[in-house]
Amino acid sequence: MKNIAVVTGASSGIGREFARQIVQRYPKLDGMWIIGRNEERLWQLQAELPVEVRIFQMDLTSEESIGKLTAELAKENPKIRILVNSAGFGKLGNFAGTSCQEAVRMVEINCVALTCLTYACLPYMPAKSRILQMGSSAAFTPQPGFAVYAATKAYVLSFSRALARELRSRDIWVTCVCPGPVDTEFFEHAGDSEKMSRIKKLAMAKPQPVVRKALLDAARHKDVSVYGLSMKGTRLMAKAVPHRLLLPVMGRLFKEQENTPEEEL
């Protein structure tokens, strides 16, 4: 049985960076399964990685795709040492200005697909394996102007922390990665960067250190990974200050946002 890593959202952004850093940090892995929607970019990533790489170009909201992946896992019976659920979708703008289809798709990708992938991979994860779930600092408090996205990430954080407790007896460790804004295509596709609040621009991080810290925190068995002093401060503030007092602040951060195009990994 081969020891592998499974990375979703590997077409771009943080998922792609996870794939790169995992093979550097864990050179004894036999291979990696990378999952995404952009097949050309998956092939490009495969050419970069010094391990055997299997490409799965699929829509994770499709029951058929999940079924194919589940069947392939049953066929190959690998040992999944690392699972990274990085696929995600965000849409800026007030809820009333967002279509029902867009709102539901955020839930499908950020919550349902992540849950299904975790469920599908868990039977193949031996002791000392690690799961990294891509959350967000948006999980710490409701965000007017980003309401559905923040709610989906709150689900990821809650689910991950509870799962971490459940799996402790199996010596499987779960880390929810909760960065602030990251300089990836997420914001390029979300619209004109000039519309982003100054505070978010100042807090923007590069994906490389975010992923590096996430892998280090996972190795240390931390259930939440937060990169940067500003985001750590945001987390503490969300714990200490009632949300009814934070909501007006969050609303002002997003007041300049208009409904913008989607980003999908």
N, C-alpha and C positions, 0 to 999 in steps of 0.2 A: 504494500500500500504506500502510495506516494504522500509525502508531506507537502501540502500546498497552502497558498493563501488565496482567498477569494476577495476581489475588490469590485464593487459596483461604482457606477459613475466614473469609470476610468477613462472616458473619452477626453476629459479636460479637467482643468482646475485642481481642486484638492484631491479628488480620486486619483487622478493621474500622478500627482506628487506622492501620494501614499504608495502606489505601485513602485515608483522609483526608489523610494527610501526603504521600503520593506526588503527588497532584494539586497540592498546594501547592508542593512542591519542584521538580516537573517540569511547569510549566504548558504546555509545548509538546507534551505528549502529546495525541494525537487522541482517545484513548478508554481505557476500562478494562473488562476482563471480570472480573466478580466471581462467585465460586463459593461456595456454602454450602448448608446443608440447610434453613434457615428462610427461606422465600420472602418472607414479610411483612417481615422485617428487611432483606432484600436490596433490596426496593422502597424502604424507608425510607432506606437508604444511597444508593441511586441518586438520590433527591430532593435529597440533600445535596451531591452532587459536581458541580462545574461543567464536566464533560466528558461526552461521549457514553458511556453505561454500558450494557453488555449483562449481563443476569442469567442465571446458570446454576444453577438449583436442582437439586442432584443429590447422590447418595450416591457418594462417590469410591471406595468399595470395590466398586462395581458395574462389571463389565466393560462393560456396556451404556452406562453413563454416560461412561466413559472413551472408548468408541468414538464416542459422539455428539460429544464435545468434539474428538476427533481429526478427525472428519469436518468439523466446523465450521471448524477451523483450515485444513484443506486447501481448503475452499470460499472462505474469506475471504482466506487467505494474508497475514496481517498481519505486521508487524515487532514482535516482542515485545521491548521494550526492558528491561522489568523483570518478573521472575517472582518472586512471593512464595508459598512453600508454607507456609501458616500453619495449615492444618487439623490438628487434633490431638485426642487422646482420652486421658484418664488415669483410673486407678482406684486409689485408695488401699487398702491392706490387704495382709496376707500372701498370698503366692502360693497357698497351700493353701486359703485362704478365698475365692479368686477363681475364678469359673467359667471353664471352658476357653473358652467363647464370648467372655467378656470379655477374656481374655488374648489370644486370637487377633485379636480386633477391634482391640486396641491396635496389634498388629503390622501389621495390614492398613491402618489409617489412617495411623499414624505413619511406617511404613516403605514398604509396598507402594504406597500411593496417592501418596506423595511421589515415589517413584522413577518411577512411571508418568507422573505429571504432568511431571516434569522431562524424561523421554524424549520425551513428546508435544510439548512446547514448544520443545525445543532446536533442531530444524531451522528454526524461524522466528526465531531469535535472531541478529541480525547482530553485527558487532564493536562493542565498547564497551557491550554489554548486561550486565545484572546479574541474578544469581539470589540470592535470600535464602531460606535454608532455616531453618525454625523448629526449633532444637534446644532445649537447656535446660542449666542447670548440673548437672542430674541426669546428664548425659552424662559428667561428669568422674570419677565413681566409682560402683561398684555401691551400690544403696540398698535394704537390707532393709526391707520394708514398702512398697516402691514398685518392686519388682524388675523387672517387665516394662517398665514405663514408662521407667525409667532405661536399661534395655538398648536399647529402641527409640531413645532419644535418643543413645545411644552410637553406634548405627548411623548416625544422621543426621549426627553430627559427623564420623565417619570417612569416610563417603561424600562429604560436602561438601568436605572437605579434599583428598581424592584427585581429585575432579572439578575442583576449582579448579586443580590442577596440570595436568590433562589439557587444560583449556580455555584455558590461558594463551596458547597459540600462536594461538588464535582471537580473542584480546583480549576474552574473555568472563570476567567475574569472579564468583566464588561466595563468599558470606559465610554462615557458620552463626551464627545468633543464639542465644546461650546465656544467657538471663537466669536469675535465681533466681525466687522466688515473685513473681507479678505480680497486682495487684489487678484481676482480671477475674472473669467468671462461672465460670471453671474451678473456683475454690475454693468459690464459692457452691453450685454443683451437686455438688461433691465431699462436701458434708456440713457439719455444724456447725463454724463457724470456731473455736469454743472448743476443739475437739479438735486444732487445729493447734499445733505446738510453739511456745514463746515465741520461739525463735531464728528460726523461719520468719516469724513475725509481724513481728519487728524488721527482717528483711531484705526485707519486702514492698515492691515498687516499683509506681509507677503506670505504665500502658501508654504514656503520651505520651512521657516521656523515654527509655524503653526503645526505642521505635520511632525516635525522633529520632536516638539514637546509632547504631542499626543502619543507618539510611540514610546517616549520615555515614561510618561505618566502611566501608560498601559503596562509597561514592564514593572512599574512600581505598584501595580494593582490599585491605582486610584480610580474611583468610580466616575469622576468628572475631571476633564482637562480644560482649563481656561488659560488662554495665552494673553499675556500683556497686562500691565498694571491697570490700565483703564478699564479693561473688561473684568478684572478681578474686583475692582472698585464698584463696577456696575452690579456685579453679583451680590456683593455685600450690601449695597444700597437697596437692592430689590428685596433682600431678607429683612432689612431693618426698617424700611419706610413702607407704610401701608400703600397698597396699589392705588387706592383712590386719590392719593396725593401724587403718585408718580404718573398717573394717566395724563394729566394736563401737560407735564413735561414731555412725555413721549409723543403726545399729539403735536407739540410745537416742532419736535425734531422731524416730523413727517409732513408738516403742513404745506411744504413746498412741493411735495411729491404729487405727480399726476399719474394716472393709470398708464403703465408702460408695458412694452412687449415682454413676453415671458422668456425665461431661461430654463433650459432643460439639459441635463447632463446625460 
